[in-house]
Every structure is written in C-alpha cells, then in structure tokens.
Amino acid sequence: MSIQVKTKERVAVVDVTAQVEEAVPDDVEQGVCTAFVPHTTAGVVVNENESGLLGDVERALDRVVPRDGGYEHDLIDDNADAHLRSMLLGESVSVPVVDGGLDLGTWQSILFVECDGPRTRSLDVTTASA
C-alpha cells in the first residue's frame, strides 16, 4: 500500500504513524511492518513527535549538511543537500506488529522527513506475517 505525504516547506517532518498503522492488514496479528520511501531526497525515521524535537531535527540537518555547501551535484539540480540528508536519515523503518498493531514504544512515532519540498511523496508500506 502507498501513502501520500504532502509537505508545504522545503524541509518538513510529518508524523505518519496513524496512516502506517491503518495500512496494516486486519488479518496480520504478528509480524513486521516496513515503511519505505522510494525517493532520494526524503527519509523516514522512528522518534518522538514533539514540536521542539522536530525543529531540532531540521536545524541539525542544516548544521550537518548545509544548504549551500558547494556540492558538485548542485550544478545539476541544486538539491545536493537534500540527497545527502536523506542518506543520513535512511529510506526505511521496520516495526514489529503485535496483536494486530504497531508495537512502538511509548514516545515513538514514524516520521517522514522531507528534504526537498514542498512536494507530494509516496511512502510504501508492506506487512509480513510471522
């Protein structure tokens, strides 16, 4: 199943936990759910959905990979920073499914991180039974 994620900013963090949970088939009681970003300038992580932390993520990405870093790829698309940031974030997360639902920790959420928006992106969700 594919989930659509719309962003309004160049860099944005979107909580997609509820949409991923909805994508888990009703007949899967135990297994694993994987959320995969089929894009080279976005990522997905598991972390806390707290507004201060989400802003910290954006600022940290900017410090680690500055927008104007003199990257060679910028001569082609002017978005090398987005590619580099997405490599640091990763393209997928896997979460156990227990009793038919995502077995996330108390403060854990699945967060889609856009690095080259605004855009409408896909997040592919697959679930395998144990």
RALINZI-V124355 format. One record per pair of residues at least 12 apart in sequence whose C-alpha atoms are under 6 Angstrom apart, sorted by the first residue. I is the first residue (numbers start at 1). J is the second residue. If there is no record, write none. Layout:
i->(I & I)
j->(J & J)
This chain:
i->(1 & 1 & 2 & 2 & 3 & 3 & 4 & 4 & 5 & 5 & 6 & 6 & 7 & 7 & 8 & 9 & 9 & 10 & 10 & 10 & 11 & 11 & 12 & 12 & 13 & 13 & 14 & 14 & 15 & 15 & 16 & 16 & 17 & 17 & 28 & 28 & 29 & 29 & 29 & 30 & 30 & 30 & 30 & 31 & 31 & 31 & 31 & 31 & 32 & 32 & 32 & 32 & 32 & 33 & 33 & 33 & 33 & 34 & 34 & 34 & 34 & 35 & 35 & 35 & 35 & 36 & 36 & 36 & 36 & 37 & 37 & 40 & 41 & 41 & 41 & 41 & 41 & 42 & 42 & 42 & 42 & 43 & 43 & 43 & 43 & 43 & 44 & 44 & 44 & 44 & 44 & 45 & 45 & 46 & 46 & 46 & 47 & 47 & 48 & 48 & 48 & 65 & 67 & 82 & 82)
j->(124 & 125 & 123 & 124 & 122 & 123 & 121 & 122 & 120 & 121 & 119 & 120 & 118 & 119 & 118 & 117 & 118 & 116 & 117 & 118 & 114 & 115 & 113 & 114 & 112 & 113 & 111 & 112 & 110 & 111 & 110 & 111 & 109 & 110 & 100 & 129 & 98 & 99 & 100 & 97 & 98 & 129 & 130 & 96 & 97 & 128 & 129 & 130 & 95 & 96 & 97 & 127 & 128 & 94 & 95 & 126 & 127 & 93 & 94 & 125 & 126 & 92 & 93 & 124 & 125 & 91 & 92 & 123 & 124 & 91 & 123 & 83 & 82 & 83 & 86 & 115 & 116 & 86 & 113 & 114 & 115 & 86 & 89 & 90 & 91 & 113 & 91 & 92 & 111 & 112 & 113 & 110 & 111 & 109 & 110 & 111 & 108 & 109 & 107 & 108 & 109 & 81 & 81 & 115 & 116)
